[in-house]
Amino acid sequence: MSQIYIQDKKTDHLVRRLPGIVQSALVRDIFAEELFHTNEIEGVKSTKEQFVRSAHLLENKKEPTGRFASLVKTYYRLISGEVDTPTEPGDVRTFYDLLVADEIEEKELPDGKWFRTEPTYLYKGTKSGKPIHVGMTPEQQIIDAVKTLLQFLNAEDVPLLIRVAVGHYYFGYIHPFYDGNGRTSRFISSLYMKEEFHTLTALSLSRACNLNRSQYLEAFEKTNDVSMQGEMNFFIDRFLGLFLETQIRMNEELRRNLYRFEAMKHALQDEPFLSKHPKHHEIIYILSLHEIFSEEAGLLTPDLVRIASESNHPLGEATARATVTDLVRQGFVEVEKVGRYNMYHLSSSFRERVMLE
């Protein structure tokens, strides 16, 4: 627990050293990764690009549409601090409806007041052989258990990390829905984490669970075993240990990228053409930051224009478009068509010169 708080402080310190446009890009990337991983754990097909595009729309005050739109908007509200932690069973059902209901087959949707009415069985791997767990039933027992869970999660006399770990297990044990329990539980866990931790830390839970999936599932299975007699120490230790590993990995990535960022700044200062043309320097600076800190292939025209208008040396739309066109002509930037927009990224020869390769 102590190490998790220490790593979170390191995350905050590293992020504060970054320009504002990079901080928002980092949150967007972690946001997309979190949604991708929470789906992948459950075998739901999605791509990080889907979530990145939706995040761009929300940043530009536009509503994402299509598949996962409700999931994206709900997580984005978590980032913005617009979602309160649950206090009643009905709140849990609300989260479920917003997060996963659109993706659940009709026959698997809740058929009670808030939760399921029939038994549900969890199997290891495939739905054959002996079930490893049977969710609570009837619905009134589920409702009572969820009330107890929420009372525990909101009990401030218990350390937050213990509450989140125990609550995460107990939600899976109750298994209030036929399907979608894992995604709903991970969202609620992240919502509580957001109360005391940096946004990047709070949004790394599904990544931690998915990258260590076998150990994550093993922790549930062993704790469910009757011989454990409700003993939670193993699960808490495993759950928090996996989370800590992911924090350390994320901070190492941040440190490496910060080193590249500093090297890039010096290289740009030594580039003769850019030192004489501030507008061109600003566009290259934006594309270089994107290259270092984002997994996206490049920047689409609207995003490049928007970032340029919000940068330390703001450029108008017409100026930004004219400047990037000139940079393409001079070989600093390459362009490709993506749908109805151009996507810009640094040329391979320039990346080598500024040590981004």
TORROZA-774198 format. One record per residue (C-alpha): x, y, z; residue in one letter; residue number from 1. Coordinates in steps of 0.2 Angstrom, whole numbers. Layout:
residues N
<rec east="X" north="Y" up="Z" type="A" seq="NUM"/>
...
***
This chain:
residues 357
<rec east="0" north="0" up="0" type="M" seq="1"/>
<rec east="14" north="12" up="5" type="S" seq="2"/>
<rec east="23" north="8" up="-12" type="Q" seq="3"/>
<rec east="7" north="12" up="-22" type="I" seq="4"/>
<rec east="6" north="29" up="-14" type="Y" seq="5"/>
<rec east="24" north="32" up="-17" type="I" seq="6"/>
<rec east="23" north="27" up="-35" type="Q" seq="7"/>
<rec east="7" north="38" up="-37" type="D" seq="8"/>
<rec east="17" north="53" up="-31" type="K" seq="9"/>
<rec east="31" north="49" up="-44" type="K" seq="10"/>
<rec east="18" north="48" up="-57" type="T" seq="11"/>
<rec east="11" north="66" up="-52" type="D" seq="12"/>
<rec east="29" north="73" up="-52" type="H" seq="13"/>
<rec east="33" north="66" up="-69" type="L" seq="14"/>
<rec east="17" north="72" up="-77" type="V" seq="15"/>
<rec east="19" north="89" up="-70" type="R" seq="16"/>
<rec east="36" north="91" up="-79" type="R" seq="17"/>
<rec east="26" north="89" up="-96" type="L" seq="18"/>
<rec east="18" north="103" up="-106" type="P" seq="19"/>
<rec east="-1" north="104" up="-104" type="G" seq="20"/>
<rec east="-4" north="97" up="-121" type="I" seq="21"/>
<rec east="6" north="82" up="-117" type="V" seq="22"/>
<rec east="-3" north="79" up="-101" type="Q" seq="23"/>
<rec east="-20" north="79" up="-109" type="S" seq="24"/>
<rec east="-14" north="67" up="-123" type="A" seq="25"/>
<rec east="-7" north="56" up="-109" type="L" seq="26"/>
<rec east="-24" north="55" up="-101" type="V" seq="27"/>
<rec east="-32" north="52" up="-118" type="R" seq="28"/>
<rec east="-21" north="37" up="-121" type="D" seq="29"/>
<rec east="-22" north="29" up="-104" type="I" seq="30"/>
<rec east="-41" north="32" up="-105" type="F" seq="31"/>
<rec east="-41" north="23" up="-122" type="A" seq="32"/>
<rec east="-30" north="9" up="-115" type="E" seq="33"/>
<rec east="-41" north="7" up="-100" type="E" seq="34"/>
<rec east="-57" north="4" up="-110" type="L" seq="35"/>
<rec east="-48" north="-7" up="-122" type="F" seq="36"/>
<rec east="-41" north="-18" up="-108" type="H" seq="37"/>
<rec east="-58" north="-19" up="-98" type="T" seq="38"/>
<rec east="-66" north="-25" up="-114" type="N" seq="39"/>
<rec east="-52" north="-38" up="-118" type="E" seq="40"/>
<rec east="-53" north="-46" up="-101" type="I" seq="41"/>
<rec east="-71" north="-50" up="-105" type="E" seq="42"/>
<rec east="-68" north="-56" up="-123" type="G" seq="43"/>
<rec east="-77" north="-40" up="-130" type="V" seq="44"/>
<rec east="-68" north="-35" up="-147" type="K" seq="45"/>
<rec east="-63" north="-17" up="-148" type="S" seq="46"/>
<rec east="-48" north="-6" up="-153" type="T" seq="47"/>
<rec east="-39" north="8" up="-144" type="K" seq="48"/>
<rec east="-41" north="18" up="-160" type="E" seq="49"/>
<rec east="-60" north="18" up="-157" type="Q" seq="50"/>
<rec east="-58" north="25" up="-140" type="F" seq="51"/>
<rec east="-45" north="38" up="-145" type="V" seq="52"/>
<rec east="-57" north="45" up="-158" type="R" seq="53"/>
<rec east="-71" north="46" up="-146" type="S" seq="54"/>
<rec east="-60" north="55" up="-134" type="A" seq="55"/>
<rec east="-55" north="68" up="-147" type="H" seq="56"/>
<rec east="-74" north="71" up="-150" type="L" seq="57"/>
<rec east="-77" north="74" up="-132" type="L" seq="58"/>
<rec east="-62" north="86" up="-131" type="E" seq="59"/>
<rec east="-70" north="95" up="-145" type="N" seq="60"/>
<rec east="-87" north="96" up="-136" type="K" seq="61"/>
<rec east="-95" north="83" up="-148" type="K" seq="62"/>
<rec east="-104" north="68" up="-144" type="E" seq="63"/>
<rec east="-97" north="51" up="-149" type="P" seq="64"/>
<rec east="-109" north="39" up="-157" type="T" seq="65"/>
<rec east="-110" north="21" up="-162" type="G" seq="66"/>
<rec east="-104" north="6" up="-152" type="R" seq="67"/>
<rec east="-97" north="10" up="-135" type="F" seq="68"/>
<rec east="-103" north="28" up="-135" type="A" seq="69"/>
<rec east="-111" north="26" up="-118" type="S" seq="70"/>
<rec east="-96" north="17" up="-111" type="L" seq="71"/>
<rec east="-84" north="31" up="-117" type="V" seq="72"/>
<rec east="-95" north="45" up="-110" type="K" seq="73"/>
<rec east="-96" north="37" up="-93" type="T" seq="74"/>
<rec east="-78" north="35" up="-91" type="Y" seq="75"/>
<rec east="-75" north="52" up="-98" type="Y" seq="76"/>
<rec east="-86" north="59" up="-84" type="R" seq="77"/>
<rec east="-76" north="49" up="-71" type="L" seq="78"/>
<rec east="-60" north="58" up="-78" type="I" seq="79"/>
<rec east="-69" north="75" up="-76" type="S" seq="80"/>
<rec east="-75" north="71" up="-59" type="G" seq="81"/>
<rec east="-93" north="72" up="-64" type="E" seq="82"/>
<rec east="-98" north="55" up="-57" type="V" seq="83"/>
<rec east="-101" north="52" up="-38" type="D" seq="84"/>
<rec east="-97" north="35" up="-30" type="T" seq="85"/>
<rec east="-112" north="24" up="-27" type="P" seq="86"/>
<rec east="-122" north="24" up="-11" type="T" seq="87"/>
<rec east="-137" north="13" up="-16" type="E" seq="88"/>
<rec east="-140" north="-3" up="-26" type="P" seq="89"/>
<rec east="-149" north="7" up="-39" type="G" seq="90"/>
<rec east="-133" north="17" up="-42" type="D" seq="91"/>
<rec east="-124" north="1" up="-47" type="V" seq="92"/>
<rec east="-138" north="-3" up="-59" type="R" seq="93"/>
<rec east="-136" north="14" up="-67" type="T" seq="94"/>
<rec east="-118" north="11" up="-70" type="F" seq="95"/>
<rec east="-121" north="-5" up="-77" type="Y" seq="96"/>
<rec east="-134" north="2" up="-89" type="D" seq="97"/>
<rec east="-122" north="16" up="-94" type="L" seq="98"/>
<rec east="-106" north="5" up="-96" type="L" seq="99"/>
<rec east="-112" north="-12" up="-103" type="V" seq="100"/>
<rec east="-130" north="-14" up="-106" type="A" seq="101"/>
<rec east="-129" north="-10" up="-124" type="D" seq="102"/>
<rec east="-117" north="-24" up="-127" type="E" seq="103"/>
<rec east="-126" north="-37" up="-118" type="I" seq="104"/>
<rec east="-137" north="-50" up="-127" type="E" seq="105"/>
<rec east="-156" north="-47" up="-122" type="E" seq="106"/>
<rec east="-157" north="-64" up="-114" type="K" seq="107"/>
<rec east="-143" north="-59" up="-102" type="E" seq="108"/>
<rec east="-150" north="-43" up="-97" type="L" seq="109"/>
<rec east="-155" north="-41" up="-78" type="P" seq="110"/>
<rec east="-173" north="-47" up="-76" type="D" seq="111"/>
<rec east="-176" north="-41" up="-58" type="G" seq="112"/>
<rec east="-179" north="-24" up="-50" type="K" seq="113"/>
<rec east="-160" north="-20" up="-52" type="W" seq="114"/>
<rec east="-151" north="-36" up="-53" type="F" seq="115"/>
<rec east="-154" north="-54" up="-59" type="R" seq="116"/>
<rec east="-167" north="-66" up="-52" type="T" seq="117"/>
<rec east="-160" north="-83" up="-58" type="E" seq="118"/>
<rec east="-144" north="-92" up="-53" type="P" seq="119"/>
<rec east="-128" north="-89" up="-63" type="T" seq="120"/>
<rec east="-113" north="-100" up="-64" type="Y" seq="121"/>
<rec east="-95" north="-96" up="-67" type="L" seq="122"/>
<rec east="-84" north="-108" up="-75" type="Y" seq="123"/>
<rec east="-65" north="-109" up="-77" type="K" seq="124"/>
<rec east="-61" north="-106" up="-95" type="G" seq="125"/>
<rec east="-76" north="-114" up="-104" type="T" seq="126"/>
<rec east="-93" north="-117" up="-99" type="K" seq="127"/>
<rec east="-91" north="-136" up="-97" type="S" seq="128"/>
<rec east="-87" north="-146" up="-82" type="G" seq="129"/>
<rec east="-89" north="-141" up="-64" type="K" seq="130"/>
<rec east="-93" north="-122" up="-60" type="P" seq="131"/>
<rec east="-80" north="-114" up="-49" type="I" seq="132"/>
<rec east="-93" north="-101" up="-42" type="H" seq="133"/>
<rec east="-112" north="-99" up="-41" type="V" seq="134"/>
<rec east="-118" north="-81" up="-39" type="G" seq="135"/>
<rec east="-129" north="-76" up="-25" type="M" seq="136"/>
<rec east="-148" north="-78" up="-27" type="T" seq="137"/>
<rec east="-162" north="-73" up="-25" type="P" seq="138"/>
<rec east="-162" north="-55" up="-30" type="E" seq="139"/>
<rec east="-166" north="-49" up="-12" type="Q" seq="140"/>
<rec east="-150" north="-57" up="-6" type="Q" seq="141"/>
<rec east="-141" north="-49" up="-20" type="I" seq="142"/>
<rec east="-148" north="-32" up="-15" type="I" seq="143"/>
<rec east="-144" north="-34" up="3" type="D" seq="144"/>
<rec east="-126" north="-40" up="-1" type="A" seq="145"/>
<rec east="-124" north="-25" up="-13" type="V" seq="146"/>
<rec east="-130" north="-13" up="1" type="K" seq="147"/>
<rec east="-117" north="-21" up="13" type="T" seq="148"/>
<rec east="-103" north="-19" up="0" type="L" seq="149"/>
<rec east="-107" north="-1" up="-3" type="L" seq="150"/>
<rec east="-107" north="3" up="16" type="Q" seq="151"/>
<rec east="-90" north="-5" up="17" type="F" seq="152"/>
<rec east="-84" north="4" up="2" type="L" seq="153"/>
<rec east="-89" north="21" up="9" type="N" seq="154"/>
<rec east="-83" north="17" up="27" type="A" seq="155"/>
<rec east="-68" north="30" up="29" type="E" seq="156"/>
<rec east="-61" north="21" up="44" type="D" seq="157"/>
<rec east="-54" north="7" up="32" type="V" seq="158"/>
<rec east="-39" north="12" up="21" type="P" seq="159"/>
<rec east="-45" north="16" up="3" type="L" seq="160"/>
<rec east="-34" north="2" up="-5" type="L" seq="161"/>
<rec east="-41" north="-11" up="6" type="I" seq="162"/>
<rec east="-59" north="-6" up="3" type="R" seq="163"/>
<rec east="-56" north="-6" up="-16" type="V" seq="164"/>
<rec east="-47" north="-23" up="-16" type="A" seq="165"/>
<rec east="-60" north="-32" up="-4" type="V" seq="166"/>
<rec east="-74" north="-23" up="-14" type="G" seq="167"/>
<rec east="-68" north="-29" up="-30" type="H" seq="168"/>
<rec east="-68" north="-47" up="-25" type="Y" seq="169"/>
<rec east="-84" north="-46" up="-16" type="Y" seq="170"/>
<rec east="-93" north="-38" up="-31" type="F" seq="171"/>
<rec east="-87" north="-53" up="-41" type="G" seq="172"/>
<rec east="-93" north="-65" up="-27" type="Y" seq="173"/>
<rec east="-110" north="-57" up="-27" type="I" seq="174"/>
<rec east="-111" north="-57" up="-46" type="H" seq="175"/>
<rec east="-126" north="-46" up="-47" type="P" seq="176"/>
<rec east="-128" north="-47" up="-66" type="F" seq="177"/>
<rec east="-129" north="-62" up="-78" type="Y" seq="178"/>
<rec east="-115" north="-53" up="-89" type="D" seq="179"/>
<rec east="-105" north="-37" up="-87" type="G" seq="180"/>
<rec east="-100" north="-39" up="-69" type="N" seq="181"/>
<rec east="-81" north="-37" up="-72" type="G" seq="182"/>
<rec east="-83" north="-21" up="-82" type="R" seq="183"/>
<rec east="-95" north="-13" up="-70" type="T" seq="184"/>
<rec east="-84" north="-18" up="-55" type="S" seq="185"/>
<rec east="-68" north="-11" up="-63" type="R" seq="186"/>
<rec east="-76" north="5" up="-66" type="F" seq="187"/>
<rec east="-83" north="7" up="-48" type="I" seq="188"/>
<rec east="-65" north="2" up="-42" type="S" seq="189"/>
<rec east="-57" north="16" up="-53" type="S" seq="190"/>
<rec east="-71" north="28" up="-47" type="L" seq="191"/>
<rec east="-65" north="26" up="-29" type="Y" seq="192"/>
<rec east="-47" north="26" up="-34" type="M" seq="193"/>
<rec east="-49" north="43" up="-42" type="K" seq="194"/>
<rec east="-53" north="50" up="-24" type="E" seq="195"/>
<rec east="-35" north="49" up="-18" type="E" seq="196"/>
<rec east="-25" north="45" up="-33" type="F" seq="197"/>
<rec east="-19" north="54" up="-49" type="H" seq="198"/>
<rec east="-30" north="51" up="-64" type="T" seq="199"/>
<rec east="-17" north="40" up="-73" type="L" seq="200"/>
<rec east="-16" north="29" up="-58" type="T" seq="201"/>
<rec east="-35" north="27" up="-56" type="A" seq="202"/>
<rec east="-36" north="23" up="-75" type="L" seq="203"/>
<rec east="-23" north="9" up="-74" type="S" seq="204"/>
<rec east="-34" north="-4" up="-65" type="L" seq="205"/>
<rec east="-40" north="-14" up="-81" type="S" seq="206"/>
<rec east="-23" north="-13" up="-88" type="R" seq="207"/>
<rec east="-15" north="-21" up="-73" type="A" seq="208"/>
<rec east="-29" north="-34" up="-73" type="C" seq="209"/>
<rec east="-27" north="-38" up="-91" type="N" seq="210"/>
<rec east="-8" north="-38" up="-92" type="L" seq="211"/>
<rec east="-8" north="-51" up="-78" type="N" seq="212"/>
<rec east="-24" north="-59" up="-82" type="R" seq="213"/>
<rec east="-19" north="-77" up="-76" type="S" seq="214"/>
<rec east="-14" north="-71" up="-59" type="Q" seq="215"/>
<rec east="-29" north="-59" up="-58" type="Y" seq="216"/>
<rec east="-41" north="-74" up="-61" type="L" seq="217"/>
<rec east="-31" north="-86" up="-50" type="E" seq="218"/>
<rec east="-33" north="-74" up="-36" type="A" seq="219"/>
<rec east="-52" north="-75" up="-38" type="F" seq="220"/>
<rec east="-52" north="-94" up="-40" type="E" seq="221"/>
<rec east="-41" north="-97" up="-24" type="K" seq="222"/>
<rec east="-51" north="-85" up="-13" type="T" seq="223"/>
<rec east="-67" north="-93" up="-19" type="N" seq="224"/>
<rec east="-61" north="-110" up="-13" type="D" seq="225"/>
<rec east="-70" north="-116" up="3" type="V" seq="226"/>
<rec east="-53" north="-120" up="11" type="S" seq="227"/>
<rec east="-50" north="-101" up="12" type="M" seq="228"/>
<rec east="-65" north="-98" up="24" type="Q" seq="229"/>
<rec east="-67" north="-81" up="18" type="G" seq="230"/>
<rec east="-49" north="-76" up="21" type="E" seq="231"/>
<rec east="-45" north="-60" up="10" type="M" seq="232"/>
<rec east="-26" north="-57" up="13" type="N" seq="233"/>
<rec east="-21" north="-67" up="-2" type="F" seq="234"/>
<rec east="-33" north="-58" up="-14" type="F" seq="235"/>
<rec east="-28" north="-41" up="-7" type="I" seq="236"/>
<rec east="-10" north="-44" up="-8" type="D" seq="237"/>
<rec east="-11" north="-51" up="-26" type="R" seq="238"/>
<rec east="-23" north="-38" up="-32" type="F" seq="239"/>
<rec east="-13" north="-23" up="-25" type="L" seq="240"/>
<rec east="4" north="-32" up="-31" type="G" seq="241"/>
<rec east="-2" north="-32" up="-49" type="L" seq="242"/>
<rec east="-8" north="-14" up="-48" type="F" seq="243"/>
<rec east="9" north="-9" up="-41" type="L" seq="244"/>
<rec east="18" north="-18" up="-55" type="E" seq="245"/>
<rec east="8" north="-8" up="-68" type="T" seq="246"/>
<rec east="12" north="8" up="-59" type="Q" seq="247"/>
<rec east="31" north="5" up="-59" type="I" seq="248"/>
<rec east="30" north="0" up="-78" type="R" seq="249"/>
<rec east="20" north="16" up="-82" type="M" seq="250"/>
<rec east="32" north="27" up="-72" type="N" seq="251"/>
<rec east="47" north="19" up="-81" type="E" seq="252"/>
<rec east="38" north="23" up="-98" type="E" seq="253"/>
<rec east="36" north="41" up="-92" type="L" seq="254"/>
<rec east="54" north="43" up="-87" type="R" seq="255"/>
<rec east="60" north="36" up="-104" type="R" seq="256"/>
<rec east="49" north="48" up="-114" type="N" seq="257"/>
<rec east="54" north="62" up="-103" type="L" seq="258"/>
<rec east="72" north="59" up="-108" type="Y" seq="259"/>
<rec east="67" north="59" up="-126" type="R" seq="260"/>
<rec east="57" north="75" up="-123" type="F" seq="261"/>
<rec east="72" north="84" up="-116" type="E" seq="262"/>
<rec east="83" north="77" up="-130" type="A" seq="263"/>
<rec east="71" north="83" up="-143" type="M" seq="264"/>
<rec east="70" north="100" up="-136" type="K" seq="265"/>
<rec east="88" north="102" up="-138" type="H" seq="266"/>
<rec east="88" north="95" up="-155" type="A" seq="267"/>
<rec east="75" north="107" up="-161" type="L" seq="268"/>
<rec east="85" north="122" up="-154" type="Q" seq="269"/>
<rec east="100" north="117" up="-165" type="D" seq="270"/>
<rec east="89" north="115" up="-181" type="E" seq="271"/>
<rec east="94" north="131" up="-191" type="P" seq="272"/>
<rec east="78" north="132" up="-201" type="F" seq="273"/>
<rec east="67" north="130" up="-186" type="L" seq="274"/>
<rec east="76" north="142" up="-175" type="S" seq="275"/>
<rec east="73" north="156" up="-188" type="K" seq="276"/>
<rec east="54" north="152" up="-191" type="H" seq="277"/>
<rec east="44" north="152" up="-174" type="P" seq="278"/>
<rec east="28" north="146" up="-182" type="K" seq="279"/>
<rec east="36" north="131" up="-191" type="H" seq="280"/>
<rec east="45" north="127" up="-174" type="H" seq="281"/>
<rec east="29" north="127" up="-165" type="E" seq="282"/>
<rec east="21" north="114" up="-177" type="I" seq="283"/>
<rec east="36" north="103" up="-177" type="I" seq="284"/>
<rec east="36" north="104" up="-158" type="Y" seq="285"/>
<rec east="18" north="99" up="-157" type="I" seq="286"/>
<rec east="21" north="84" up="-169" type="L" seq="287"/>
<rec east="37" north="79" up="-159" type="S" seq="288"/>
<rec east="27" north="79" up="-143" type="L" seq="289"/>
<rec east="14" north="68" up="-151" type="H" seq="290"/>
<rec east="27" north="56" up="-158" type="E" seq="291"/>
<rec east="35" north="54" up="-141" type="I" seq="292"/>
<rec east="20" north="53" up="-129" type="F" seq="293"/>
<rec east="6" north="46" up="-140" type="S" seq="294"/>
<rec east="3" north="29" up="-148" type="E" seq="295"/>
<rec east="-7" north="36" up="-162" type="E" seq="296"/>
<rec east="1" north="37" up="-179" type="A" seq="297"/>
<rec east="-1" north="55" up="-182" type="G" seq="298"/>
<rec east="-12" north="70" up="-180" type="L" seq="299"/>
<rec east="-27" north="74" up="-190" type="L" seq="300"/>
<rec east="-29" north="91" up="-197" type="T" seq="301"/>
<rec east="-43" north="97" up="-185" type="P" seq="302"/>
<rec east="-33" north="90" up="-170" type="D" seq="303"/>
<rec east="-17" north="98" up="-176" type="L" seq="304"/>
<rec east="-26" north="115" up="-178" type="V" seq="305"/>
<rec east="-34" north="114" up="-161" type="R" seq="306"/>
<rec east="-18" north="110" up="-152" type="I" seq="307"/>
<rec east="-9" north="124" up="-161" type="A" seq="308"/>
<rec east="-22" north="136" up="-156" type="S" seq="309"/>
<rec east="-20" north="131" up="-138" type="E" seq="310"/>
<rec east="-1" north="130" up="-137" type="S" seq="311"/>
<rec east="11" north="142" up="-129" type="N" seq="312"/>
<rec east="12" north="152" up="-145" type="H" seq="313"/>
<rec east="-5" north="151" up="-152" type="P" seq="314"/>
<rec east="-8" north="150" up="-171" type="L" seq="315"/>
<rec east="-24" north="154" up="-180" type="G" seq="316"/>
<rec east="-32" north="140" up="-191" type="E" seq="317"/>
<rec east="-26" north="148" up="-207" type="A" seq="318"/>
<rec east="-8" north="150" up="-201" type="T" seq="319"/>
<rec east="-7" north="132" up="-194" type="A" seq="320"/>
<rec east="-13" north="125" up="-211" type="R" seq="321"/>
<rec east="-2" north="135" up="-221" type="A" seq="322"/>
<rec east="13" north="132" up="-210" type="T" seq="323"/>
<rec east="11" north="113" up="-210" type="V" seq="324"/>
<rec east="9" north="113" up="-229" type="T" seq="325"/>
<rec east="25" north="122" up="-230" type="D" seq="326"/>
<rec east="34" north="109" up="-218" type="L" seq="327"/>
<rec east="27" north="95" up="-229" type="V" seq="328"/>
<rec east="35" north="104" up="-245" type="R" seq="329"/>
<rec east="52" north="106" up="-236" type="Q" seq="330"/>
<rec east="52" north="88" up="-230" type="G" seq="331"/>
<rec east="50" north="90" up="-212" type="F" seq="332"/>
<rec east="33" north="82" up="-211" type="V" seq="333"/>
<rec east="24" north="68" up="-221" type="E" seq="334"/>
<rec east="5" north="68" up="-224" type="V" seq="335"/>
<rec east="-7" north="54" up="-228" type="E" seq="336"/>
<rec east="-26" north="54" up="-231" type="K" seq="337"/>
<rec east="-37" north="47" up="-218" type="V" seq="338"/>
<rec east="-55" north="48" up="-222" type="G" seq="339"/>
<rec east="-59" north="66" up="-227" type="R" seq="340"/>
<rec east="-44" north="73" up="-217" type="Y" seq="341"/>
<rec east="-25" north="74" up="-219" type="N" seq="342"/>
<rec east="-15" north="65" up="-205" type="M" seq="343"/>
<rec east="2" north="73" up="-202" type="Y" seq="344"/>
<rec east="18" north="65" up="-194" type="H" seq="345"/>
<rec east="36" north="69" up="-194" type="L" seq="346"/>
<rec east="46" north="63" up="-209" type="S" seq="347"/>
<rec east="58" north="48" up="-205" type="S" seq="348"/>
<rec east="73" north="58" up="-210" type="S" seq="349"/>
<rec east="69" north="72" up="-198" type="F" seq="350"/>
<rec east="65" north="59" up="-184" type="R" seq="351"/>
<rec east="82" north="53" up="-185" type="E" seq="352"/>
<rec east="89" north="70" up="-184" type="R" seq="353"/>
<rec east="80" north="74" up="-168" type="V" seq="354"/>
<rec east="84" north="57" up="-160" type="M" seq="355"/>
<rec east="66" north="51" up="-160" type="L" seq="356"/>
<rec east="70" north="35" up="-169" type="E" seq="357"/>
***
